[in-house]
Amino acid sequence: MSVGKVKTSLRDAIEAARQGRRVFDQAVSDAEATTQTAIALLHGSQHADVTAARQALAAARAEVEPTRRRFDSTAEHAADYLTRLG
């Protein structure tokens, strides 16, 4: 593979990571809105399934920032490598 092709691949990877981050952020926004509705509807419920759902939502929420950082880190590392190639 030529250096030119590597550079093109890196540019494509950077754009894919940035686009992935935008799509992810939209999905997070949609999920947060839906979660708020669910929380309001299920307020006060002690049913085991509701408790399990709340725990799953909390676990998913905890992964949002690490996932954002992964997208950003991917784009940054690819951009750094692209810069080094000249």
TAVEN-V955216 format. One line per field, one symbol per residue. phi: phi as a letter, one per 20 degrees, with the letter a starting at -180 (. if undefined). A space follows every 10 residues. Layout:
# TAVEN-V955216
phi: ???
This chain:
# TAVEN-V955216
phi: .fffffffff fffffffffg ffffffffgf ffffffffff fdgnfdggff ffffffffff ffeffgfgff gfffffffff fgfffn
